[in-house]
């Protein structure tokens, strides 16, 4: 494996498993009470990790993976941040802006400098932590307003934008190396196909400028939804066929290479894939 990616929710659930050993809530009941997603620990820690990560030049997933792995965050002195912001405004305005974002967050929320300890008793179960420790890119691809961290006062749009853009470029870099490679899209009906097509287009543009082309890549799309349409054999269905509106199949089918779709439960698929790769599958 050379790259892992997920959406904003995947980042949150993985973090909550590492932090508290569980993840989930009664959505219907908590929305009715005006309490859905209003969780101090999740909102504070993830948002703070993203503001710190943006200042450190990290990506979205890497910011959270580092916090889990180190079980805490390095909080700089506000005076240092103010100095950096002033010094870098002409030579590195992006870093200057990130320093000001962190300065503002620390000031408004009275967060003290030093190492902020955040225990993660179950971090051995975290994919983000393992990826950070093994130096395998794990990118997060959020959508504004989709996740419960937007409910918290520490939420910072600029930090989310900086870290998410960094991760999109990491992701695109990996896609640029997909020739003779495999891409697995597991249970992602929108995010995976949408970012893949933009990333591949960017990568293909550069490859063409070099006098080459990305053609030999294999894409396996797994989703719980059923589809009777044979994309590999029949190509793209017409607009009056419901199969045309399966975004993940339609998009990946347009990406060149070879695409196959399998209807399967995500967990069953991953467990069976693990057994096959480990050489202990009965099939």
C-alpha positions in Angstrom: 0.0 0.0 0.0 1.3 3.4 -1.0 -1.6 5.7 -0.1 -4.7 5.7 2.0 -7.5 8.3 1.8 -10.9 9.0 3.4 -13.5 11.7 3.8 -13.9 13.9 6.9 -16.1 11.4 8.7 -13.5 8.7 8.3 -11.0 10.9 9.9 -13.3 11.5 12.9 -14.4 7.9 13.5 -10.8 6.7 13.3 -9.8 9.3 15.8 -12.7 8.6 18.2 -11.8 4.9 18.2 -8.2 5.8 19.1 -9.3 8.3 21.8 -12.2 6.6 23.5 -12.5 3.1 21.9 -15.9 3.7 20.3 -17.7 6.0 17.9 -21.4 6.8 17.3 -24.5 8.5 18.7 -28.2 8.5 18.4 -28.6 11.0 15.5 -32.4 11.2 15.6 -32.7 11.8 19.3 -29.7 14.2 19.5 -30.9 16.4 16.6 -34.3 16.7 18.3 -32.5 17.9 21.4 -30.2 20.2 19.5 -27.2 18.1 20.6 -26.1 16.1 17.6 -22.4 16.4 17.1 -22.0 18.8 20.0 -19.1 17.0 21.6 -16.3 18.9 23.3 -13.5 16.3 23.0 -14.0 15.5 19.4 -14.6 19.1 18.3 -11.8 20.6 20.3 -9.0 18.1 19.7 -9.6 17.6 16.0 -10.0 21.3 15.2 -7.0 22.2 17.3 -4.9 19.5 15.6 -5.8 21.0 12.2 -4.9 24.6 13.1 -1.6 23.4 14.6 -1.1 21.1 11.5 -1.7 24.0 9.1 0.9 26.0 10.9 3.4 23.1 10.7 2.7 22.6 7.0 1.0 19.2 7.4 -2.0 17.7 5.6 -5.4 17.0 7.0 -4.9 13.3 7.8 -1.3 13.8 8.8 -2.2 16.4 11.4 -4.6 14.0 13.1 -2.3 11.0 12.7 0.6 12.9 14.4 -1.6 13.9 17.3 -2.7 10.3 17.9 0.8 8.9 17.5 2.4 11.5 19.9 -0.7 11.6 22.1 -0.7 15.3 22.1 0.1 18.6 20.4 3.0 21.1 20.5 1.5 24.5 21.3 3.9 27.4 20.4 4.2 30.6 22.4 1.9 33.3 21.0 4.7 35.8 21.0 6.7 33.5 18.7 3.7 33.2 16.4 3.3 37.0 16.3 7.0 37.4 15.4 6.8 34.7 12.7 3.7 36.2 11.2 5.4 39.7 11.0 8.7 38.3 9.6 7.1 36.0 7.0 4.5 38.3 5.6 6.5 39.3 2.6 8.7 36.2 2.0 6.2 33.5 3.0 2.7 35.0 3.3 1.0 31.5 3.5 3.0 30.6 6.6 2.4 34.0 8.0 -1.3 33.6 7.6 -1.2 30.1 9.2 0.8 31.5 12.2 -1.9 34.2 12.6 -4.7 31.6 12.5 -3.0 29.6 15.3 -2.3 32.8 17.2 -5.9 33.8 17.1 -7.1 30.3 18.1 -4.9 30.1 21.1 -5.7 33.6 22.2 -9.5 33.3 21.9 -9.6 29.9 23.7 -6.9 30.6 26.3 -4.8 27.6 25.3 -1.4 27.6 27.1 1.9 27.0 25.3 3.9 23.8 25.7 3.1 20.1 25.0 -0.7 19.6 25.3 -1.1 16.0 26.4 -4.0 14.1 24.8 -4.0 10.4 25.7 -5.1 7.9 23.1 -5.4 4.6 24.9 -6.6 2.7 21.8 -4.2 4.2 19.3 -3.0 0.8 18.1 -6.3 0.5 16.3 -6.0 3.8 14.5 -5.3 3.6 10.8 -4.2 7.3 10.8 -1.7 6.6 13.5 -0.3 3.5 11.8 0.0 5.5 8.5 1.8 8.3 10.3 4.2 5.9 12.0 4.9 4.0 8.8 5.2 7.2 6.7 2.4 6.1 4.4 0.4 9.1 3.2 -3.1 9.1 4.7 -5.1 12.0 3.3 -8.4 13.5 4.5 -10.8 15.0 2.0 -13.5 16.9 3.9 -16.5 18.9 2.7 -17.4 22.1 4.5 -20.3 21.5 6.8 -20.4 17.8 6.4 -18.8 16.8 9.8 -19.6 17.3 13.4 -16.3 19.3 14.0 -18.0 22.3 12.3 -20.3 22.5 15.3 -17.4 23.4 17.7 -16.2 27.0 18.4 -12.6 26.0 17.6 -13.5 25.2 14.0 -11.3 27.2 11.7 -12.2 27.3 8.0 -8.8 28.6 6.8 -6.9 25.7 8.6 -9.3 23.2 7.1 -8.7 24.6 3.7 -4.9 24.7 4.0 -4.6 21.1 5.3 -7.2 19.7 2.9 -5.5 21.4 -0.1 -2.2 19.9 1.0 -3.8 16.5 1.1 -5.4 16.9 -2.3 -2.0 17.6 -3.8 -0.5 14.6 -1.9 -3.3 12.5 -3.3 -2.8 13.8 -6.9 0.9 13.0 -6.6 0.1 9.4 -5.7 -2.4 9.2 -8.6 0.3 10.5 -11.0 2.2 7.2 -10.1 -0.7 4.9 -10.8 0.6 3.5 -14.1 0.7 -0.3 -13.6 -1.0 0.3 -10.2 -4.3 -0.5 -8.5 -6.9 1.9 -7.0 -9.5 0.5 -4.6 -12.6 2.7 -4.0 -14.5 1.1 -1.1 -17.9 2.4 -0.1 -17.4 6.0 -1.4 -20.2 7.0 -3.7 -19.2 10.6 -4.3 -15.9 11.7 -2.7 -13.6 9.0 -4.2 -14.8 9.3 -7.8 -14.9 13.1 -7.8 -11.4 13.7 -6.5 -10.0 10.9 -8.5 -11.1 12.3 -11.8 -9.7 15.8 -11.0 -6.4 14.3 -9.7 -6.0 12.0 -12.8 -6.8 14.9 -15.1 -4.0 17.0 -13.5 -1.6 14.1 -13.5 -2.5 13.2 -17.1 -1.9 16.8 -18.2 1.7 16.7 -16.9 2.3 13.3 -18.3 1.3 14.4 -21.8 3.6 17.3 -21.5 6.4 14.8 -20.9 5.4 12.9 -24.0 3.8 10.0 -22.1 0.3 8.9 -21.0 -1.3 7.1 -18.0 -3.2 4.1 -19.4 -2.4 0.9 -17.6 -4.2 1.2 -14.2 -6.7 -1.1 -12.6 -9.7 0.2 -10.6 -11.8 -1.9 -8.3 -15.0 -0.2 -7.1 -16.7 -1.9 -4.1 -20.1 -0.7 -2.8 -23.1 -2.2 -0.9 -25.4 -1.1 -3.7 -26.3 -3.7 -6.4 -25.8 -3.2 -10.1 -26.7 -5.6 -12.9 -24.9 -3.5 -15.5 -21.7 -4.9 -16.8 -19.5 -1.8 -17.2 -16.5 -3.7 -18.5 -18.5 -5.5 -21.2 -21.2 -3.0 -22.1 -19.6 0.3 -21.5 -21.6 3.3 -20.3 -25.4 2.9 -20.2 -27.9 5.4 -21.7 -29.4 8.2 -19.7 -32.7 6.4 -19.3 -31.0 3.5 -17.5 -30.8 3.8 -13.7 -27.3 2.4 -13.8 -26.1 5.6 -15.5 -26.7 7.4 -12.3 -24.3 5.3 -10.2 -21.8 8.0 -10.0 -18.9 5.9 -8.8 -19.3 3.4 -11.7 -19.9 6.1 -14.3 -16.9 8.3 -13.3 -14.4 5.5 -12.9 -15.5 3.9 -16.2 -14.5 7.2 -17.9 -11.0 7.2 -16.3 -9.3 4.9 -18.9 -7.5 1.8 -17.6 -9.6 -1.1 -16.5 -12.6 -0.7 -14.1 -14.6 -3.5 -12.3 -17.4 -3.1 -9.8 -18.2 -5.5 -7.0 -21.3 -5.4 -4.7 -20.1 -6.2 -1.2 -20.3 -5.2 2.4 -17.2 -3.0 3.1 -16.0 -5.0 6.1 -16.5 -8.4 4.4 -14.6 -7.1 1.4 -11.7 -5.8 3.4 -11.5 -8.9 5.6 -11.5 -11.2 2.6 -8.9 -9.1 0.8 -6.7 -9.3 3.9 -6.9 -13.1 3.9 -6.1 -13.3 0.2 -3.1 -11.0 0.6 -2.0 -13.0 3.6 -2.3 -16.2 1.7 -4.7 -17.9 4.0 -7.9 -17.6 2.0 -9.8 -20.8 1.1 -10.7 -19.4 -2.4 
